[in-house]
Amino acid sequence: MSGIKAYGAYIPFYRLDKKVIGTKGEKAICCFDEDSLTMGVEAVNDCLRNRDRSPIDALYFGTTTSLYKEHSGSTTMAIATDLRDDVYTAEFGNTLRSGTAAMKAGFESVAAGSANSVIVCASDARLGAPGSLSEKNFGDGAAALLIDSTSTAVTLEGSRHVTNEVYDVWRNNNQPFVRQWENRFALEQGYLSSMKKAISRLMDSLSLQPSDFSKVVLYSPDARRSAQLAKGLGFDPKSQLEDPLVDLIGDTGSASALLLLVASLEKAQPGDRILLASYGNGADAFSFRINEEIVSLQSNQKGLGVKGHLESKKTITDYLKYLQWKDLLPTEKITGPHAAYSAVAAKREVNSHISIHGSKCKECGAVQFPAQRVCTKCRLKDVMEPFSFLGQKGSIFTFNLDYITPRAEMPVVTTEVDFDCGGRIQCYMTEVDVEELRVNQPVEMAFRRNVLWEDISLREGIYSYFWESKPLR
């Protein structure tokens, strides 16, 4: 028997007040140094906080907004979340169902015995053209599930799937914005038709009725459609439907179904049954059974989850800032020093830049970042072993406000952070309120996309990642 052993989520700290784009509610938006990969890393770490990562055999990553056409984000994610170097990694894309596709692959891998433990992540940061309905509805977010052969807290009873060749929502390689056909056609011939078929076939295959489900978790393109769908299938939207969160964080694309499942699991009770359905050129429908072990699972979850991330936020009303963060508004570029990207240097520093590994002295126990050959405490040489700073918190030893280095947010804040476990790192700070910045301020580390200068020649389309400090959420 296999099931969900842990869950996690990530919702960006910043929310755009949607009054500035002509509608109600808020939408979660990536900071200028975030993308689908960094959000996915945060969600996986939220899922695995205080858990042993060594048993994990595979990582499956679903997204429609990978920054690369040919480069594995799932591999970067596995390294950034400190998984074994022999884990199997795979990426699912090109459909809003990529999150549930990754989840199904995870369950089947464990059931087949090819893996004992699989981490599944879905993350999206889709773009809608300024002024469009998509811009109003889209939001950013990520979710993660740990599927394990020894867990029976949340078990999969069955699934059914529908394919539907319809151009209702699409984006080709040359388009930054998601495109959409006329709304009524998209809903009737795409979303409602496919979801009804998949859900009805699932219930028929398991001989279940709407009353057999405690919660119904439905991907929804806007705040109304999931209620319309649920009612049409015989469910009670008021008592059974999980809040689609569109008015709080927006439509998070391939991450939506898994995010809403995590929200439902956070308050699930033994004996509950949850129906989960996602959409994208067809539909996936799943039935989950909640067992007695859910109580222990919930008590062992140390991350923020959906509930914690919803409560931790900062609302912005500056539409120009939103456009700048999304690279939709031309900004003045300050010429920086000429520099070339070095794949050789990046490979050499991968343990510190991506894995955030330092060293620990086997003689005196002192830890250092980055890794060193000589211990700064006992002065012995070559007695070091690798040490992971992943999940370690710290405080600001000192900081600097830089008004010269060009970045999306000015001034640029650089910090010297002393980790609580020992060791020090120099890094940028993100999500910072300069007015509240102070020495000894508690911070944690965040995996972010890092660009020193606006234009660096010979970078050849490579995105650079590093760890930054940020205030505790």
N, C-alpha and C positions, 0 to 999 in steps of 0.2 A: 504494500500500500504506500502510495506517495501523496504528498500534499504540500501546501504552502507552509513554510517554516518561519518566514519573516517577511515583513513588508516595509516599504519606505517611500518617501515622496520628496519632491522639491518644487516649491513655488517661489519664484523670484521675490526678493524683498520689496521691489518697487511695483506700484500699481498706478496705472493711468486712470484718472477720473474721466469717465467717458462722456461727461458733459462737454468736454472740449472737442469731441468729435460728433456731437449732436445726438447722444442717446444717454440712457441711464446706466448706473452701475459702475463697475471698475473692471479693468483687465490687467492681468499680471504681465509685466514686460521685463525682458532681459536687460540688465545693465549693459553698458557699452562693451564690457569685457566678458560677456557671457554668450553662450550659444548652446545648441542642442547637446553637444558633447560635454561641456562643463556642467550643465544641468543634470545630465545623466550620471556623471561622476558623483555629484552631490546626492542624488536619489539613491544610488547604490550604497554610498557611505552611510546614509540615513538608515537604510535597511539593515546594514551589517554592523552598525555601531555596537561595540563591546562584544562582538561575536568572532569566533575563530574562523578565519578565511581559508585555512589550508585545505579543508575537505572539498572546496568548490572545484568542480571539474570543467565547467563551461560557462561562458557568458554570451548571452544573445541580446543584441541591441536593435531595437526597432525605431526608425525615424524617417520622416520625409524631408528633413532639412539638414542632411549631412553636408558639411562644407566641401567635401571632396567627391569627385566623380570616380577617382581611383586612389584610394588610401583608406585603410581600415580604422574607423573610429572605435570599433569594439576592441581592437588591440590596444589603442591608447587608453581606453577606459579600464581595461584589465590591469594595465601597468599602474595607472593613477590610483586605482583602488587596492593595490597591493595584493593581487591574486598571484597564484603560482605561475611560473613562466611556461608551464606545460598545459595550461588550461586551453580548451578549444574555444575559439571566438568566432562569431558569425554575426553578420549585420543584415537586417531585413529593412527594405525600403520600398519606395515608389507607390505606396498605398497607405491610406489612413488605417488600414487593418494591420499595419506592420507591427504594432504593439501586441495585438492578440495573436498574430502569426508567430512572433517570438515566444510568447507564452505557451502556445500549443506545442511548439517544437521543444520547449523545455520539459513539459509534462511527458511528451512522447519519448524523449531521450532518457528520462528517469525510468519510465515504465518499461522501456526496452532493455534497460540495464547498461546502456552505453555511457551513462553518467549517474553518479549517486546524488550529486547536488549541482543545481544549475541556478545561476543568477540571471534574471530576465529584467531588462530595462527598456522603457519606452520614453522618448523625449522629443519634443517638437517646439520650434519657434518659427511658425509660418508667417509670411508677409501678405497682407492685403493692400491693394493699391490705396493711396491716400484718398479719402472721401468715399470709399466703397463700403458695401455691406460687410465684406470680409474684414476690413479694418476694424469695424465696430465689434465684430464677433470674436475674432481670433485673440487668443492669449497664449502665454508661454508656460511650460511646466514639464515635469518628468515624474515617473514612478518606477518602482523596482519591486520585484518579488523574488524570494528565495524558495525554489522548489526542491524538495529533498525526499529521498526514498524512505526516511525514517519518520516523517511527520504525518500526522493524521488530523491535525487541527482543522484544516480546510481541504477537503478532498473533491476532486473533479468527478462528477457523476456521468457526464456525457457532453457531447458537442455536436452541432450541426452547422453546415456552411452553405452559402449560396453565392454563385457568381453572377454578375450582371454587367454586360458590356454597354455602358451608358456614359456619355460625355456630359456629366453634370458639374463635376469639379475636376480641374486638371491644371498641370503646370509642366511645360516642357523644359528642356535643358537650357534654353536661351531666355527664359522668363523668370524674373525675380518674384513676381506676384502670382498667387493662386487665382485662377480664372474660374468663373462660374456661369452656367447657362441660366436662363430665366428661372426664377425661384420656384414657381409652381411646378414646372416640368421637373426640376431637380428633385423636389420633394416627392412628387407622386410617382415618377418613373424610376427614381433612384432610391432615396432613403427609405420612405415608407414601404414601398413594394418589397425591397430586399430584406429589411429588418422583420417585417411581418412573416415572410416565408421562413426565414431562418429560425425565428423564435417559435412559430407554430410547429415546425417540423421537429424541433428539439423537444417540445412538450409532448408531442404525439409519440416520439420514440421512447420517452421515459414514462409514458402514461401519467402525465402530470397536468394539473389544472392551474389557472392563475392563483387560486386560493392556497396552493401548496407552497408558494414563495413568500418569504418574509420581506425580501427586498428585490427590486428590479433595478439593475444598473444599466443604463442605456446611454451610448454615445448620442449626443445631440448637437446639431449644427447651430442651434440658437436656443433661447430660453423656453420656447413654447413647444417645440416639436416632440420632445421626449414624452411630455404629458399627453399630447395628441396620440402618439403611437401607443403608449401604455393603455389609455382608455379604449382605443380601438381593439386591443387584444383582450380586454376584459379585466385588466388590473385597475386598482384604485390608485390614481396618481397621488392623492393626498397621504395615504398611509403606506403604500408600497414602493413608490418611486423614489430612488435616491436623488437628492438635489443635484442637477447637472452642473451647478456652480458657474454657469455661463455669466451671470450677473456679478459674480465675485472675482473670477479669474479669466473667464472667456473660454472659447472652444480651443482646447489644447491639442487638437489633432490626434495623432497616433498615440499620444500619452493619455488622452481623455479617459478611455475605458478603464485602463489600469489605475489611474488616479482615483476615479470614482469607486472602483473596487476596493482600493485601500481605505477610502473614506468609509465605506460600508463595513469593512472588516474591523475598523477601529471601535465600532459599537455593536458588532454582531454578538449574538447569544447562542449557547449550545442548542442544537435542534433547528436552527434557522436554515433556510435554503435560499441561496442567492442566484438570480438569473443575471448573466452578464452578456451584453451584445454590443458589437462594434460594427461600423459601417465603412465601406470604401470599395466601389465597384463590386458590390455584393455585401454579404454580412457574415459575421461569425457569432454564434450563440453558444453559451456555456451554462451548465448548471453546477453549482457548488453546494456541497453539504457542510454545514458548520457543526463540529463535534465538540466534546467536552474539553479537549485540549486547547480550545480557543482562549480560555481564561488565562492559562499559563503563557500562551503566545502574546497576548495583549500586555500582560504584566512584564514580560521580558523585552518589550519594545522600548528602546532608550532614545530613539530619534524623535524628531519633531512630528513626523508624519504629516498628513493633510491638515489635521486640526491645528497643530502647532504652527505650521507655516501660514495658515489662513490668519491666525491671530498676530503674527509677526510681519509688519508691513510698514511701508511709508508711501503715502499717496502723493503723486505729483500732478500738477495741472499745467505744466509747461509743454505745449504741443511741439514746439520747436526742439526742445530737448529730446523728446521722444523720437522725432524724425532724425536727429543727429545720431542718437544711439543706434538706430536701425540702419544707418548709412543711407538714408533717403534724402538727405539735405546736404548740398555742397557746402563745405566749410573751408575757411582759409587754412592753408597748409603752410607750416613753418618748416623751412628746409633744415634738415638735420645733417649730421655727419654722414659721409658716404660709408656704407658698410655692406658686406655681402653675407648672406646666410651660409653657414657651414654645416652640411650634413654630418661631417666628421666630428665637429665639436658637439653637435646636438646628440649624436650617438654616445659620445664619451660622457656626457653629463646627464644621460637619461635617468639614472638612479636618483639624482638629486632634483632635477627639474620636473620630472614626471612622477616618480615614485616617492619623492620627498624622503629619501633615505639619507641618514648620516652614519655616524659610527659610534660604538660604545667600547670603552676600554675594558678588556677582560680582567685587568688587574685591579683597577680602582673603581670601575663602574661609571666613570664620567662619560657623558654623551656630548657629541659635537656635530655641528652642521656647518658646511658640508663635511663629508667623510675625510678624515685625516689619518696620516700614518703615525704621527707623534701625538701622544696624549698631552693636552695642555695642563693637566693636573699633576700627574705623576711622572711625566716626561719620558715614559717608556716608548719605544719605537716598535711598530709592527705587532702590536698586541690587540688590535682592534677587530671588532665584528660588526656586521651591518646592524643598523638600528632604524626602525621606522618611526617617523614623527606623525604619521597619519592619525588624525583624530586628537592629537595633542593640543591642548590650549596653552596660552601664554599671556604675557602682558607687555606693553610697550615700554622699552627701556629708554628710547629717545626717538624723535621723529624730525622730519624736515619737510618744509613747504616749498615746492619748486615751481616757480612761475615762468620758467624758461622752456623746460622740456614739454613739447606739445603732446597733449592727450585730450580725450573727449571731455574730461572734467578737470577744471583748473581751480586751485593749484594742484599739482601732482603731489601726493603725500607718499613719502618713503619712510619706512619704519625699521627700527631695530627691535626685534621681538625676542624676549627671553622666554623660552618654553618653561612651563612648570616642572617638567621632568629634567631640566637642564639643557644647555645648548642654546644657541642664538642664531637667528636668521635675519638677513637684510632683504627687504622686499617692499613692493608697492603695497598701499592700503586701498581697499575698495569699499563701496557703500559707506563712505566716511562723511560725517558732518563735522566740518572743520571747527565749528563753534564748540563742539563737545569733545574735541580731541585733547588728550592729556597724557602725560607720563603715567605709567602704571595702569593704564586702561586695559581691562581684560579683552583679549581677542582670540579668535580661532583662525584656522587657515582655510582658504578656499581655492579651488583649482580654477584658474581663469585664463582666458586668451590674452596674451600679452604682446603689445606692439610698442617698442620703444619710441620710434619715430613714425610720422605719418607716411613717409615714403622711404623705403629702404631698397636700394637697387640690388638686383640679382637675387632677390628673395624667391622669385619664380613661383609665386602663388602658394608659398608655404605658410601655414599658420603656426605661430609660436605660443606655447603654453608654459605657464609657471604657476607657482603657488603664491597667493597674496594674503595678507592679513585682512581681517574684517571684524567689526564689532560683533559681540555675541548676540545671537538672535534668541 
